[in-house]
Amino acid sequence: MAGELICFDDKHISVEQMQMSVDRILQCYIRNMTDPPSPLIEDYLWEAGFWYVAMIGRGCKLDPKLISALIERWRPETHTFHLPCRECTITLEDVRLQLGLPVDGDAVTGSIHSADWGVACYELLGAILDNINGGRIEMGWLRDTFPEPDDDSTELEKIRYARAYILQIIGGYLMLDLSRNLVHLRWLLKLVDFRAAGEFSWGSAVLATLYREMCGATRPTKAKIGGCLSLLQSWARFRFPFLRPRVDHPYTFPLITRWNHSASYARLPTCLEDIRLLLEQRSEAQFQWTPYEDPAIRAVIPDEYLQNPNAWHVNVPLVNFAIVEMHQSNRVLRQFGFRQPIPVAPEVLDDHHKIDLR
């Protein structure tokens, strides 16, 4: 009946809205870096843990239909995709090997309520823009204000440029929000000392943000999704061979860079319905539980990235300032060769999902 209301996750939506959401294609966004990092800031990127991820953000294209089909299978209660192959999810292992980010370290959190953003911006970047919107600044301002350093640049200028470059990576690629053009200065507070920044678990912060965005996008009234969608897309391509474009190029590290090369998309589904159908028909038989065991892939992963697998075999809360999301690795133990135990009751995350920084 026209005008009838349905209650969904404490939101009342109309029947018409529900029908429109059935074939919803989410708006997805990524801001690729235009240029590789200057060699003059390489040491700072290494210290802060952002060197590998700085090599990623060029040429990545998102497939909104693939991402939308995956979100239809996402369950906020368990942080897993429900598929014929059973439950599966993006884990800290995927973040570590796909993005090259540290996952074993301190939580990315702290108080931001007493921060004077204008002062912080000037002290750490040496410049300040006229409008700081609730602690957020425009990405375009960062790009225009901090040109690439040259041999005549002072050490302080190189440091400021490195901070601005990392902010662009965070706000445009790793943890972008729905504004598409703003990045919060809270990340800048973590870049005072690059060596100290390298002690943070940036990978868990990225995964927590992606989990939160996927959980929010399951609501039928949502039209956009943020977070590191290139990670979600690459995870799907490594796990589902039938959704993977053909790339005639050796694997490189971090593994997500595989999709920055020219690829053939022949015979891949191009509409939402076909992607759904393939997930239903083929995922049980063809899902790749351990894609990183491929010798060709193992050969390009640096040894230090494989030394402590316990860092991604844990059940822990992922913390990113006000975001708290559970990493439920026990629900995918089968992919690591362990015996699947009787599942415990899932975490109730409703209260956590209501927390934000506003």
ABEGO torsion letter per residue (X at the ends): XBGBBBBBGGBBBBAAAAAAAAABBBBBBBBBBABBBBAAAAAAAAAAGAAAAAAABBGBBBBAAAAAAAAAABBAAAGBBBBAAEBBBBBAAAAAAAAGBBABEBBBBEBAAABBAAAAAAAAAGBBBABBBGGBBBAAAAAAABBBBBAABBAAAAAAAAAAAAAAAAAAAAABBAAGABBBAAAAAAAABAAAAAABBAAAAAAAAAAAAAAAAABAABABBBEBAAAAAAAAAAABAAABBBBBBBBBOBAAAAAABBBBABGBBABAAAAAAAAAAAAAAABBABAAABAAAAAABBAAAAABAAAAABBBBBBBEABBBBBBAAAAAAAAGBBBBBBBBBBBAAAAAABBAX
